[in-house]
Amino acid sequence: MTTNKDGRLADKLLPEIEAFKQQKLTLELATNDADGKPNVSYAPFAVDERGFYILVSDMARHGMNLKAKDDVSVMLVEDEASAKTVFARKRLTFDAKAQLISRDTADFTQGVASLVARFGEMSENLAALADFNLYRLVPHKGLYVKGFGQAFSLTGAELMDLSWQRAGQHGVSQNA
């Protein structure tokens, strides 16, 4: 049940979160290989209401990992130079599922078009290469951290339900 306080919080923070997503050009991507060994990488991205789109080469370690396991963690993080302190950089993290988008589909055309609109012809050139695949990363749970004591969980069908994480970033919210 959403309270007036939760509604006001969402009215304030959801536009801020959306602006933060739009200002970032790359995301940090944590994947696991078939044996469960972790790897962190990054990728330029475009985003729409269905998720984050990335182009990844099969030759890259994270490309092989995405084919082996579809569970990923995604992070957008404030630049060190603009942060008030490196100990509490603003960040947005998501647990997500990676979906490989088939080349001969409208989803592929739309995803690549979103990347081209954001990054120009380099995205189009990469999408044309046989070893590059388009993935949609579909978030199912998120966390927005503004600073010390300012962590907010994102849940719900469209990650529009917001609650303050009083028990710590990885704890259970008292508002849940």
N, C-alpha and C positions, 0 to 999 in steps of 0.2 A: 504494500500500500504506500503510495507516494504522499508525503506530507507537504504542507505549504513550504516548509523549510527546504525539503528536498527539491521541490519545484523551483524555488528561487535559486538554489545552488545550480541546478541544471541550466536555468535561463542564463546565468552568468558564465558558467564554465564551458558549456557545450560550444558556444561560438568561439571561445578562446582556444579550445582544443582543435576545432576545425581550422582556425587560422594557423595554429602551430603546425598541423599536418600540411597545409598548403605552402607554408614558407620553407619547409624542408625539401631537399631535392633527392637525398639518399636515405636509405634505412639500413640499420644494422640487422643482420639476419643470422640467427643461431639455428643450426641444423645438426642432425646426427646421422652418421653413416649406418649401414646395415648392422654393424656390430655395436652400435650405440655410442661410438666415439664422437664427441662434440666438435663442432667447427663453427667459428664465427667469421662472417664476411660482411660485405655491404653490397647494395645494388641501388642504382637510380630507380625511382618509382613514379608511377602515376596512380592516382586514387580516385575512385568513384564510390557510389553507394553500395556496390557489391564487393569492394575490397581493394587491395593494393596490387598493381600490375608490375611485374619485373620480367626482364629478359635475361636468361641465364644460359651459359654455354654448358653443354654436356662434359666438356673437358675440364671445367672448373670443379673443384672439390665440392662446393655447395650445390652445383648442378647434379653431380652424381648422388649426393645425399638427398636432394629433393625427389629424385626418382626412387630412392630406397625407402624413405619415410616421409610421410606428408605432414607430420607435426613439426611446427616451427615456432620460434619466438622472434618477434619483430620489435625493434626499438628505434624511435626517433628521439634524438637527444640534442639539447641546446649546445651551441658551440662554446668551447672553453673560453674563448676570448670575450664573449659577451655575457658570460655567467657572473653573477655576483660572487659566487664561490664555487670552486670545482668540487667541493664536498656535497653540494646540493643542486646540481644542474637540473634544469627543467627537463623532464623526459616523459615519453608516452610509450608504453610497452603493451604488446598484445600477444596472447596465445592464439595461434591461427592454424588453419589447415591450408596446405598448398594444393592447388588444383592445376594440373597441366591442361592447358587450353589447346585443343586440336587446331591445326593450321587452317583447315578448310571450313571454318565456322565464322558466324557473325561475331561471336565473342572474341575470336582472335583478331579480326579486323578492327573491332572497337577498342580492344586493349592496346593494340599497336598504335592506333590513331591517337589514343590518349597519351602514349609515350612520345609520339612524334610531335604532338601539340606542345608538349612540355620541353622536349630536348632536341627537336629538329630531325634532320635526315639521318643522323647517326643511328637513331632507334630503328628507322626503316631499313637501313643497311644491315644492322645486326639481325633483325627479324627475318631477313632474306637468307641468312646463312643457315645451312642445314643443321649445324650443331647447336644453334640457339633455339631455346624454347621459351614460350610465354607462359608464365605462371600467374594465377590470381591467388593471393594470400587472403583468406577469408577469416577475419578475427572473430573469436567467440567469447573472449574475455579480455578486459583491458585494465590498465592502471595509469593514471595521470598524476605525476609528481611535480608540484610547483616549487617545492623547497622543504625545509625541515618541518615536520608535522603537518604537511599539506599534501597528503596522498589520497586520491579519490578513485574508487573502483568503478569500472564501466561494465555494466551487465545488461541483460535483456536482449530481445530479438535484434535490435539495431544498435546495440551498445549505447542506448540513450538513457538508461537508468544509472544515475550517479549517486554514490554514497561516500561519505568521508570515512577513510580507513583509520579509525581510532586505535585499533589494536596493532598497528604497524603495517607496513606495506604488504607483508605476506600473511598476516593474521586474518581473522574473521572479523568483518565489520560489525559493530554493535548496531548499526542501522539495518542490517540485513534480516 
